[in-house]
Amino acid sequence: MADSFDLAVIGGGVTGAGVARDAALRGLKVALIERAEPGGATTAASTHLIHGGVRYLLYDRLTTHATCWDSGHIVRTAGDLLKRLPIVWPVYRGHSRGLETVETLLEEYDQFQPMKYGRPHLRLSAETCLKIVPGLKAEGLRGALVFDEWWVDAQALAARTLDSARRAGATALTRTPVDAILREGGRVVGVRAGGRELRAKVVVNAAGPWVDRVAGLAGARLPLRLMKGTHLIWKNPALTPVGLLVEAVDRGRYVFVVPSPLGTWVGPTDIPGPDDPDATRTTPDEVDYLLRSVKLYFKDWPAAPDATIVGSRPILGQPGSEKLLSRDFEVFDHEARDGVPGLLTIGGGKMSDYRVMAEAAVDAACAKLGVSTRATTQDFTLDGKPVGTIPEFPRPSRALKHFLRRHPRLREAHALAYLGAAFGAHLARRTAGLRPLSDEEEFRRRYA
Ligand SMILES: Cc1cc2nc3c(=O)[nH]c(=O)nc-3n(C[C@H](O)[C@H](O)[C@H](O)COP(=O)(O)OP(=O)(O)OC[C@H]3O[C@@H](n4cnc5c(N)ncnc54)[C@H](O)[C@@H]3O)c2cc1C
């Protein structure tokens, strides 16, 4: 006889694990099916930051806002997997963004930082920056800004979220690919995985960059714009004492340098990937680009990386140039979209808002199941302890966010309108001498 569930979740990355946890905590009978290891795909290939994304302030402000908002929940629920990471952004003569522009951006980011327990940015002189980052190129350095992010053990975040789901009663099958979506009279009634049938009233497709392929098993489509990203990895976990964000060799992009327990990571690239996520590979061009970018700033940086890692960002299909792609997420109901009742897809988004993505997907599933229980994922740590008081912060409008996703130029104009006003206010403060430089002692006190 087939096993029977309220919900079957396909994919055990951070998103699917989040969906399973949310649903199990609401009392639903859940099965999650992952073809490999939990969190071993895109989640493990990420930059491992729980962040709002400073750069989205340039063209997708509401994503920065929404992601900072959910990051706060992740800090409260998974705090032991996170480590505060100061990121130094050095600015050189001839860089495409000067000190005042970068500081304006970070002043804007400061408004969202309290949502995720982040601290306000600091501004450093070139001399102080060189004391904090020994080995950094001195020539042309005009100064630096420092902003605050969280490094997370991403694969552990997915695994621990799944453990939490299991403790709440979920069943998890790993190393078990779903090879068919079962349908009766057109309606989705479960999945076939590992030669076994799992019956489910609702199936949630949470397969990250594979969501289109998985939806295809039920004859549905979900076009994505897959953007591949490679990191170079050196085993030495401390090639720099702090994180860095540096302008890349082509001056079009920025590259993170992230010291972490998993080694020092440099990346990511951000280029269109193949439609088939299984065909995503690092190319020699990417290695060369990242190496040259980091070596621009560190003359003695070791030559070849010890490893590389690559993944595909599961970005929702949308109009506009690659540089302006929104990282918004959406729950797709394939009944309304493709005439396939019983199948939902959660697509797009970031690791940093996986909890709220899961909540949205399970809300949609509950509506189909006639269940009115609300999410409690924000109230308990992954270990099951109550998180206590949750500070209230305003959230951006989802309706406006969805609207702007379809209109990239308007979205950019919306973001730039804020930055334009902020730049004027910033210059006024600078002129009035209200923005002192931080010294080494202040930096070390803060990040001791
Ligand atoms: C280079 C790069 C850097 C990034 N950096 C960050 C960052 O610093 N911070 C941040 O917030 N976000 C970041 N992101 C985005 C973030 O990594 C993703 O949004 C997130 O990890 C997606 O998780 P997921 O669970 O949806 O996908 P995945 O982690 O890919 O999980 C999907 C799972 O589905 C499984 N699957 C596929 N098909 C089947 C099937 N038929 N049967 C069963 N299982 C199946 C796969 O094995 C996989 O484990 C980055 C992404 C990339 C590519």
The ligand as an ORCA input file, in Angstrom:
! r2SCAN-3c Opt
* xyz 0 1
  C      26.552     31.560     -6.443
  C      25.390     31.813     -5.539
  C      25.543     32.602     -4.416
  C      24.457     32.820     -3.580
  N      24.653     33.490     -2.409
  C      23.631     33.675     -1.560
  C      23.849     34.281     -0.294
  O      24.976     34.587      0.098
  N      22.771     34.502      0.485
  C      21.510     34.143      0.115
  O      20.571     34.409      0.857
  N      21.273     33.482     -1.065
  C      22.312     33.247     -1.883
  N      22.105     32.577     -3.058
  C      20.757     32.089     -3.368
  C      20.477     30.829     -2.545
  O      21.580     29.977     -2.597
  C      19.272     30.104     -3.089
  O      18.192     31.002     -3.204
  C      18.839     28.955     -2.186
  O      19.930     28.215     -1.711
  C      17.919     28.052     -2.962
  O      17.601     26.957     -2.146
  P      16.623     25.862     -2.713
  O      16.325     24.946     -1.617
  O      15.478     26.542     -3.390
  O      17.470     25.168     -3.882
  P      18.556     23.997     -3.741
  O      19.455     24.223     -2.593
  O      19.153     23.801     -5.074
  O      17.650     22.776     -3.378
  C      16.817     22.152     -4.356
  C      16.934     20.671     -4.135
  O      16.034     19.982     -4.981
  C      16.627     18.720     -5.235
  N      15.955     18.106     -6.389
  C      15.985     18.523     -7.667
  N      15.256     17.688     -8.426
  C      14.772     16.722     -7.601
  C      13.971     15.572     -7.801
  N      13.520     15.211     -9.022
  N      13.686     14.785     -6.741
  C      14.124     15.112     -5.496
  N      14.901     16.184     -5.256
  C      15.214     16.994     -6.298
  C      18.084     19.045     -5.467
  O      18.917     17.906     -5.257
  C      18.330     20.139     -4.439
  O      18.913     19.664     -3.245
  C      23.179     32.290     -3.894
  C      23.018     31.480     -5.033
  C      24.122     31.225     -5.833
  C      23.965     30.308     -7.002
*
